Amino acid sequence: VQLQASGGGLVQAGGSLRLSCAGSGRTFSNYAMGWFRQAPGKEREFVAAITWSGSRKDYADSVKGRFTITRDNAKNTVYLQMASLKPEDTAVYYCAAKAAYNGYYTLKYNYWGQGTLVTVSS
């Protein structure tokens, strides 16, 4: 699966942004999808994940209630709607795909996109 993340940019604190991740190649709908982020000087961390059907979603505590992950298998795309953004949300955001949902919060994904930068100004 090839993944292409987009939608990053500069936004003021309290604002919203929607990231997209378009998949191609192997059957996109067979894979669970995750979003991760990496801030400068920090390790990559889990943000959100969704099962192949969309029936289950999980979030990091730091984004719960502010971010929403969804997917459209007909469009081979997964989204991350981000609201009430904070300066500490500033990072490069990556989408990733994995065959099995277990371990969704780890970095053990099969495929990774190239990342899109989100900058939240105070």
N, C-alpha and C positions, 0 to 999 in steps of 0.2 A: 504494500500500500504506500503510495506517495501522498504526503500531506503538505498542504500549503496554507499557512496561517496568514490572516490579514485582519485589518481593522484597527490596529494600534494607532496611537497618536498622542497628542498633548491635550490634556483636559484639566480644568480647574477642580479643586477639591469640592466634593459634593455633586459633581457631574456624573454623567453616564457615558458608557461606551459599549459597543457590541463587537466582539471578536468573532471571526468566522474561521473555520478550518475545512477546506475542501479536500476530499479524498479521491484518489484515482488508482487504478490498477486492480488489485484483488477486490473481491466483493466487500464493499465498505460496511454493509449492514451485518456482516458476520462478526464485527469487532466491537468490543467495548472501547470507549473513548475517554480520554482524560485531558485535563488542562493542568499544566504546571507553570511555575514562574521562577525566575532567578533574578534577584536584585544584585547590584554591583557588590562584589566582595562576599556574597552569601551563596549558600548551597541552593541547588534547585529544590523547590518544594511543591508538594501536592496542593492543588487548588480545588478541583472538582472532577467528578467522573460520572459516567452514565453507561448503563448496560446497552447491549446491542439493540434491544427493543425500546429502550427509553423508560422501562417500567421501574427502574431503580436509579436514584441519583444520590450521590454523596458529596459532601463539601468539607473543606477545612474549616475549623472553628472560626478562623480569622475572617472568612468571607461569608459565613452562613447568614442568611437573611438579606444579603446585599447582592450576591451573585447568583445567577441562574444558568444552569447548563441545559441545553436542549439539542435535539438532533432531528434532521430531516433526511431519512434514508433515501427517499426518492431523488433528493438533490445531492446525495453523498456529502453532506455537510453537517458539522457540529458547530454549535454556537455557544458563546459565553457572554451573557448579558451582565454587565457590571454597572451597579448603581451605587450612589452614595460613596463615590470613590474618595480615598484618602491618600495623602502623600506616601504612606507606607505601602501602598499598592503598586508603586512605581517598580517596574521590572520588565524583563523580556518574558513574554508569555509563549509557551510552547504547547502544541497539541500533540497527542500521542495515541497510538492504537495498540490494543492487546487482545489476544484471542480469548482469554478467560478473565472474568471479572475479579476473581480472588486476587488479593494483593494490589487492588486498584490504587492504593495510596502510596505505593512504592514506585521506584523508577524503573521497575522491570516491565517495560513496555517493548513491544516488538518493533514498532515504527515511530519515528519522531518527525515532526515538521521543523521548519527552520527558525521559527520564533518571530514574534512581532513585538515591538517596543511600545509599552504604555508608560507615559510620564504624567504624573498627577502633581500639579503645582498647588502650593498653599496660598 
